[in-house]
Amino acid sequence: MQGVACLTLKPESSKEKAQILGPASQAGFSNPPKASELREWAGRQGWTRKPDTGTGEQGPETWVDQAGRVRMKLKHGSTKPGIHPDSQIPHAEFRDQAGQRVDLNGNPVTRRSRGNHTLIVFDT
């Protein structure tokens, strides 16, 4: 994974961290966020992990809200030929209550946009 190292940002200051993560930096996430931090945060939102999703299971690790709507997916990255470069690295995807794709700060994004591919580190 040679390309991942250049994407792993190590901000010099909390001001730089805030610029990279925006308001989400106030949630106490590492930069980039760790999967364990996002799981804990999702649990505090009242979301639950959809059964049989994640590593070794059917599809990406998927978190749903109380109404069963998909709110977060944790993806290890794909090696499929022709896949978008941002989809090749570990990343998270988020959706708002209406099902609209959003970035970590809640801003609307499109399926192939960089904001729909929040770089993460799988620590557990």
Secondary structure, 3 states (H helix, E strand, C coil): CHHHHHHCCCCCCHHHHHHHHHHHHHHCCCCCCEHHHHHHHHHHCCCEECCCCCCCCCCCEEEECCCCCEEEEEECCCCCCCCCHHHCCCEEEEECCCCCEECCCCCECCCCCHHHCEECECCC
